[in-house]
């Protein structure tokens, strides 16, 4: 796994787009600070930049530069932290550091601390968050294995082999200011 992690870190640092297994589906990822890499994901998915992207990480310190977590009420912070790590994505107020190609046209940014062992190892190794959006073109079902990723995108992206977690659907999304369910 160490050799694979080093390879993924190289892909991340050189602006490559790659697919990787998550809790329920394969995701497309890259360095969220690399506009060209994020633009490539948007192109591959035929996704509008205004929709924004999810950031996935293994530790809170990975996403803290992107969000105004400490500005949230203590009760909201506690609720969020109690839901992680896991398949729960939160919309948090974005910080000035968050690029518009990540937040889209929103003052919020979607973030998740994953419980998926392989995702956690990747994020720990690169010591940063990565973009996480389902590996599929718009209107198609998310890829559930490396073969499906390749059938969608061919050799256009690199694929991290691995097993999905036990999730049956993409992560639930909640709004941190209203506590509303955005995606069940």
C-alpha positions in Angstrom: 0.0 0.0 0.0 2.9 2.4 0.7 4.0 2.2 -3.0 0.4 3.0 -4.0 0.1 5.9 -1.6 3.3 7.4 -3.0 1.9 7.1 -6.5 -1.4 8.8 -5.4 0.5 11.6 -3.7 2.5 12.1 -6.9 -0.8 12.2 -9.0 -2.3 14.7 -6.4 0.7 17.0 -6.5 1.0 17.0 -10.3 -2.7 17.8 -10.9 -3.9 14.4 -12.0 -7.5 13.3 -11.7 -8.0 9.9 -10.2 -10.8 7.6 -9.2 -10.9 5.9 -5.8 -13.3 3.8 -3.7 -15.4 5.5 -1.0 -18.1 4.3 1.4 -20.7 3.6 -1.3 -19.4 4.6 -4.8 -16.2 5.3 -6.6 -15.3 9.0 -6.4 -13.2 11.3 -8.7 -10.6 13.2 -6.9 -7.7 15.7 -7.2 -6.1 18.6 -5.3 -8.8 21.1 -4.6 -6.4 23.9 -5.0 -5.6 22.9 -8.6 -8.0 24.7 -10.8 -7.0 22.8 -13.9 -7.6 19.4 -12.3 -11.0 20.4 -10.9 -11.9 21.8 -14.4 -11.0 18.4 -15.8 -13.4 16.7 -13.4 -16.1 19.1 -14.4 -15.4 18.4 -18.0 -15.4 14.6 -17.5 -18.7 14.7 -15.6 -20.4 17.5 -17.7 -21.0 19.2 -14.4 -21.6 22.9 -13.9 -19.0 24.7 -11.8 -21.8 26.5 -10.0 -22.8 23.2 -8.2 -19.5 23.1 -6.2 -17.6 20.0 -5.1 -17.3 18.0 -1.9 -14.0 17.9 -0.1 -13.2 14.6 1.7 -10.6 14.2 4.4 -9.5 12.0 7.3 -8.9 14.7 9.9 -10.5 18.1 10.8 -7.2 19.9 10.3 -7.3 19.0 6.6 -10.5 20.9 6.0 -10.2 23.7 8.5 -8.4 26.1 6.0 -11.5 25.8 3.8 -14.2 26.5 6.3 -15.2 28.8 9.2 -15.8 25.9 11.6 -14.9 27.9 14.7 -17.5 30.5 13.8 -20.3 27.9 14.1 -22.3 27.7 17.4 -20.7 25.2 19.8 -23.8 22.9 19.6 -23.5 22.8 15.8 -19.8 22.0 16.0 -20.5 19.1 18.5 -23.2 17.7 16.2 -20.9 17.8 13.2 -18.0 16.2 15.0 -20.3 13.5 16.5 -21.3 12.5 12.9 -17.7 12.0 11.7 -15.9 10.0 10.6 -18.7 8.7 8.4 -20.9 9.0 5.3 -22.2 12.5 6.4 -21.3 15.6 4.4 -21.9 19.0 5.9 -22.3 22.3 4.2 -20.1 24.7 6.2 -19.5 28.4 5.8 -16.5 28.7 3.4 -13.3 30.6 4.3 -11.7 33.2 2.1 -9.1 30.4 1.2 -11.8 28.3 -0.6 -11.6 28.7 -4.3 -14.8 29.4 -6.2 -14.2 26.3 -8.3 -14.8 24.3 -5.1 -17.7 26.2 -3.5 -19.4 27.1 -6.8 -21.9 29.9 -6.4 -22.5 29.2 -2.7 -21.1 30.8 0.5 -20.9 27.3 1.8 -18.5 24.4 1.0 -19.4 20.7 1.3 -17.0 18.7 3.5 -16.8 15.2 4.9 -14.4 13.3 7.2 -14.5 9.7 5.7 -14.6 6.5 7.7 -13.4 4.5 4.6 -10.1 3.0 5.5 -8.4 3.5 2.1 -9.7 7.1 1.8 -8.3 7.9 5.3 -4.9 6.4 4.4 -4.8 8.5 1.2 -5.7 11.7 3.0 -3.3 11.0 5.8 -0.5 10.3 3.3 -1.1 13.6 1.4 -2.0 15.4 4.6 -4.7 17.4 2.8 -8.2 17.0 1.6 -9.2 15.9 -1.9 -12.1 16.6 -4.1 -14.8 13.9 -3.9 -17.5 13.7 -6.5 -19.1 10.5 -7.8 -17.3 8.8 -10.7 -19.9 9.1 -13.4 -20.9 11.4 -16.2 -24.0 13.5 -15.4 -27.2 11.5 -15.7 -25.4 8.1 -15.3 -25.3 6.0 -12.2 -22.2 6.3 -10.1 -19.4 3.7 -10.8 -19.3 0.9 -8.2 -16.0 -0.6 -9.3 -12.8 0.2 -11.2 -14.2 -1.5 -14.4 -17.3 0.8 -14.4 -15.0 3.8 -13.9 -12.9 2.7 -17.0 -16.1 2.1 -19.0 -17.2 5.7 -18.4 -13.8 7.5 -18.8 -11.4 5.0 -20.5 -7.8 5.9 -20.0 -8.6 9.6 -19.3 -8.1 9.2 -15.5 -6.0 7.0 -13.2 -7.8 4.5 -11.0 -7.0 3.4 -7.4 -8.1 -0.2 -7.0 -10.0 -1.1 -3.9 -13.2 -2.1 -2.3 -16.2 0.1 -1.5 -17.4 0.5 2.0 -20.7 -0.9 3.2 -22.8 2.2 2.2 -25.7 1.7 -0.1 -26.0 5.3 -1.4 -23.9 8.5 -1.7 -23.4 10.5 1.6 -26.2 12.4 3.3 -25.8 16.1 3.2 -26.8 18.5 6.0 -26.7 22.3 6.3 -24.6 23.4 9.3 -26.5 26.7 9.9 -30.1 25.4 9.6 -29.4 21.7 10.3 -31.7 20.9 7.3 -31.3 17.7 5.3 -30.1 18.7 1.8 -29.7 15.1 0.5 -31.1 12.1 2.4 
